[in-house]
Amino acid sequence: MRCFIGLDLSATQKLALESWQQKAMPEVIPRQKVKSKESTFTGKKRDKKAKGNFVANEPAAPYAVPAANYHMTLCFLGSISHRQHESLLAELDALSEEPFAFTLDNVGVWNGPKILFASPTSPPKPLMTLAKQVRKCARRSAIEIDSKEYKPHVTMVRKATSAMPLPLFSPNIDVQVDAFHLFESVSTPQGVTYPIRHSWSLEYSMSVREKLRRGITE
C-alpha cells in the first residue's frame, strides 16, 4: 500500500484553484491533451525520420494536475506493510489537534521534482505542528520518513521547469481545515488517483465557555 497523510480541499476550493490555473496559465493543459499533441508530433517526427532527417527529442511538456487530485501532503509514507498501517492508525487515533485556516496566495517551482505549486505565504503554526506530529506518529510506527524541512504546498503542474512562463497572477484561495486523512496512491490507465482510506477530525480542546466567547458552535 503506497500512501501519504495529508489535507483534502473542498470541491469549492478545488474548482477555485482549477479556475485560477486555467486563467493564470492558459498554456498549461491537462495530461490527456498533452499526450494527444505529443502523439501527433511523434507521428510527424517519424515521417521526417523516414526521409532521412533527424529530429531531436523534445522535453516533456508541462501538464496540469486534475482538480480531483489537489491535496496538501503532511507526510509522505511510501509503501507500508499491514503491520505499519495498523500501528499508524492507532497512533493517529490518539492525536489531538485543533482546526485552522490558511490562504493559498503564493506560487513557486521546484526544479528537482519538476512541479509548480500553490502555497501559503505564511503557513499557520497549527499546520506546521500537525505536520510535525503526524511525522512523529509515522516514525513510531517504524515507517522511515525523510528529514527534509516541511514545506506545505499544493501541486498544480507537473513536468514544470523554471523555463516555463510564470502565472499571470497569484491565487487567493482561503482554506479551512477541520480534518486530515490517510490517502492511498493508486495508479490506473487513466492516471494516478488518491482515494481517502481513513480520516481524523480536528477539534477544539477549549472549554464550552471559551468556545462561546469565540463564536465557535461546533
Steps between C-alpha positions, in 0.01 A plus 500: 500500500659825381360793693540837672336708770359831386225760477216489251345809344126554468335479157458879502867557577610253232283669239635842602860376469429339164340822375806697613736257323308519175492880503852562634667227290284451191786327316508213754246234409393162649722197447259326262508797261880522529529130407273554202719782375819299563358204304428725204846653525665155525326391184641802317848427636484144368401624156799732496733229628383267225621761249843501661462809717591475873274675749623544860273385783294781648482534882178381663236771500363631833149382579230606745417278796128401501298699754383174659862431598566831678618439857763615748735227621589499869722191492594271211512138614579303187421128499407373847423155636176386663667510843628856443155601375322368810757659732469834320120502531529443876755782533289745299185406692671638812603826332318814615537826304273797433345630174679778316493702179745630244502677164658366181646826372850411380644311201835329454690245290724220625741383232579170677153342488409734212178635644329837517307545823269730691580561866424727796740793528479470880417141605308508832664345804224235543569372147872463570426338838261249343760405239759453774269284709391268218867449409569397858210256480644351182845457653350332808333259258844403360440689175810669362436871443737742330645778714449781247345825616123490461373744238121496464379522141240383249645364175335669202725413204735207435801490265543868585836676471628848577496562124120487477308830516397606849128531579344830395383559858510327838213300650300614802317193631394479866513149648333394823635173643300287742635153416802315364512172309694191400507490120598205284683562171342279234628478142242445228513505116342847521762628747558502874217547750509572874204334677460578871524188716470649851412841645550677833315809617675804645314625806531793739620399844378817673218517750137560403521854641809578291332358189199727555727799556669437164172431322579133434183294478640155419 
